[in-house]
Amino acid sequence: MKRILIECRGGLGNRLGSLVSGLQVANQCNLTPYINWTKHNTCDCAFEDLFETNIDVSSILKHDFDRYSVVSHQGTPDIPHNKRTLSNIQQSTKPIFYYHDEIPKYLNTPLTVRNLLKFLPKQQIRKNVRQFVQEHQIDDSVKGLHIRKTDLNLVNEDSWLPVVESNPDQKFFVCSDSKDAEQKFSKFPNVITKSKTSYVEKFIDDKWKTSFIDADGNPARYNVNRSRDSVVQALEDLLILSHTSIERTSRHSSFLRFAFFYKGLLKEIL
């Protein structure tokens, strides 16, 4: 059976997008999947520190692209992402190199999202989430706020502070990749936050959007350094957030999008 290498890059949300969509392409094109998850300053955390799966996982840094039919939404791929992608993949005689950090429009989103069940969060991560949710009685009665900051600065937390303050009887769970943002909310008695030992840092001492050459010698667009612990704790935040009545704090955060996706699968995952 022909194989498909599912390339995972960028932050956690981007990698989840490539994983679930790549697995759905494998399903529909009858391909054997294997995952390529390379540690990088955007996500310096190994796959096995986050997930359990029966799928083969590698950490190839450099690819021999001549071996593959490249399917990507970036650059000049052999097979671009469009309405003919699946038929072009099936016609290819080479193994497939697949990359797309979101779910492309030619895939059925609900079916694609169910591929999250093929790589469950590690048992310890699930245990930590269950304990936190039970201790703080987090369910749909709790409003969930994800305050995405750092490299993209997608959410102005100051616009949500009055919402929290003016609703003292409403319980909120707030999570952020910024310690400062979380601390602004944690002063309110109706706010729950999960303490972290690590947050996103800058790779070099400059602005978040500074372009630079990363540790692998490649051009990098965003000046971020996400340590192993910060990524593990971000996944725990994501799963806790999925228990809440999630507020749409941003239209552009893949992290927030996957919190909604996980919400529909919680009983099967936890």
N, C-alpha and C positions, 0 to 999 in steps of 0.2 A: 504493500500500500504506500502511495506517495506521502511524503511528510510535509508538515507545515511548521516552520520555526516562527514562534510568536515573540516578537521583539518588544521588550518592556523598557521604556525610558521615561525620564522626567520624574515628577513627584508621584506620590501614592495614587492620587486620583487618575492621573494620566496612565499609569501602569495598569490599573484596574480596567480602564477603558480598552486598552489593547488586549488584555487577557480575555475578557468576556467576549469581545467581538471576534478575536482570533479563534477562540474555541467554537464559536457559532459557525464561522466559515469552515472550520474543520468538520463540524457535524454535517453541514449541508453539502460539502464537496467530497465527503468520504476520505478525509485525510487523517493521518496519524499526527497528533499535535505534540510538540515539545516546546518548552518555555525557555526563553533566554532572558535572564534577569541579572544584569550587571550592576554591581555596587558603584555608585557615583556620588559626587557631592550633592546632587539633587535628591538622592535617596541612598544614603550610605548604609543600607540595611539589606541583608541577604534575604532571599525568598523564604528560606527555611526558618528564619527568625519570626516570620509573620504568619505563614500558612502551612497547612498540611495538604498533600495531594498525592495521587497515584500517577500523575503525569510526569514525564521526565523533565528535569530542570537543569539548565546549564548556565554558565556565566562567561560566554564568549565575548571578548572585548573587541576583536577585529574580525570582520566577516569576509569570506571569499565570495563576493557577490556574483562571480561568474558561474557559480554552482547553482544559483537560485533564479527563479522568476521573482523579481522584487515587486511586492504589492505595497504601496505606501501612499500617504497623502502629502508627502514632502518630496522635494527634488524632482527628478525625472524618472519615475519608476517604469519597469517593463509593463506593469499592469496598474493603471491608476484606479482609484476608488470612484466608481460610477455604476450605472445600472447594468453594465455588462461585466462587472468584476467577477461574479461567481462563474459565469460561463467561460470567461477567459482563463480563470484558474483551472477549471476542469479540462480545458484544452491544452494546458501547458504540459510539457514532457519533463520539466524539471521540478525538484522540490520547491516549496513556496517559502519566501521570506515575507512575513506579514507584519505591517506596522500601521496602526491608526490609534491615536490616543483618545478617541471618542467612539461611540457606536455609530457607524455610517448609516445613511438613510436607507440603504438597500437591505438592511437586516431588520427583522422584527424585534423591537426593543424588549417587550416582555419575555420572549423566548431567550433572547440574548442575555438578559440580566440573570436568568436562572442558572447560567453557567458559574455564578458565584458559588454555587453549591459544590462545584468540582474542586475548589481549593478553600477549605474551611480555615478560619483563623485558628491559630495554635490553641491548644487546650488551655494553657495558662492565661492567654488573652481572654478567651471566653469566660473562664472562671473569674478573672478580675472584673470583667464587665457585669456578670451576673451578681457578684457581691456588691458592687457599687450601686447598681440599679435597685437591688433589694434594700440596701441600707438607706438610700435616699428616697425610696418610693417613687421612682421615676417611671411614668407611663404617659399616656396621651393627655393627661390633665396638665402636664408640665410643658411649657413652651420652650422649644430648643432654638438657641441662637448660635450660629457659626460666624465668627468675626474673622474673616480672611484678611490678613495683613501682609507683612514682609514683601516678597518680590513683586506681587501684583497690586497690593493695597486695595482690594476690591470693596471693602466695607468701611464706611465711616462710623465707627462705634459711637461717636457722640450723638448720632441721630437715634440710636437705640437706648441710650441711657435714660432719657426722659420716659420712654415707654416702660422700662423696668421700674423706675421710681414712682410713676403715677399709677402703678398697678400693684400695690403692696400685698394684696391677697392672692396674686397670681404667682406661682412658683416657676422659675426659669432655670434651665441648664444652659450655661454659656461655655463654649470652648473656642479657643483661638490658637493660632501659631505664634501669637505675640504675648509674652508675659505681661507687658504693660497693659494691653487691652483687657486681659483677664482680670488683672488687679483692679481696674476701674469698676468692673461689675461686682467683684467679690465683696465689696464693702456693703452691698445691699443684703439685708437678712433674707430676702426672698430669692436669692441667687445661689445656685449650686455650681461649683467648678471642681474639676478633678485636678489635684495637685500633680505637677510634673517635675521631673528631675532634669529635663532637657528640652530646649526650644530650638527653633530654627535660628541659625546664626549666619553671618556673612562669611563668604569664602575668602574675600580680601577686604581690606579696610577701605571701603568706598561706598557708593550708593547701591541700593538693592538692585537697580536695573543696569548696573555697570557691566559691559561686556568684557570678557577676559579670557585667558587661556587656562583651561581647567587642569586638574592633576594628570589627566591622560594625554595632555598636549593638544586638545581640541578646542576650537572656539566655543565659548559658553555665553548664553544670552542673559541669564539671570544670576546675580551674585548671591547664591544661597548655598548653605552647607547644612544639610539635614542629617544629623547623626543617627546611628542605629536606634538609640533610646528615644529620640524625638519622633521617629517614624513609628515605632512600636506603640508609643503612647498616643500618637495621632490616630492609629487604627482603633485603639480603645475608645478614644473620644468619638470617633465616627460611629462606632457601634452603640455607644450610649446615646448619642444624638438621635440615632434611628429609633430609639424607644419613645421619643418625645413627639409632641405636635410641632413639627419643624417649621420654623419661619423661613421664608425665601429671602434671606438677607442678600443674596447675589444671584444673578442669572448666569454668571460665568465661572463659578467655582465647581470643578469636577468633584472635589471632596464633598460638597453639599449635595451634588447630584447623586453620588453613591450612597449617601446617608438615606435618601429617599428610596433608592433601590433596595438597600439592605432592610429597610423597614418592612417591606412586603415578604421578607424571607426569614424573619427573626425566629419563628417557631422551629423552622427546619435547621437553622444555623446554631441556635443556642440551646 
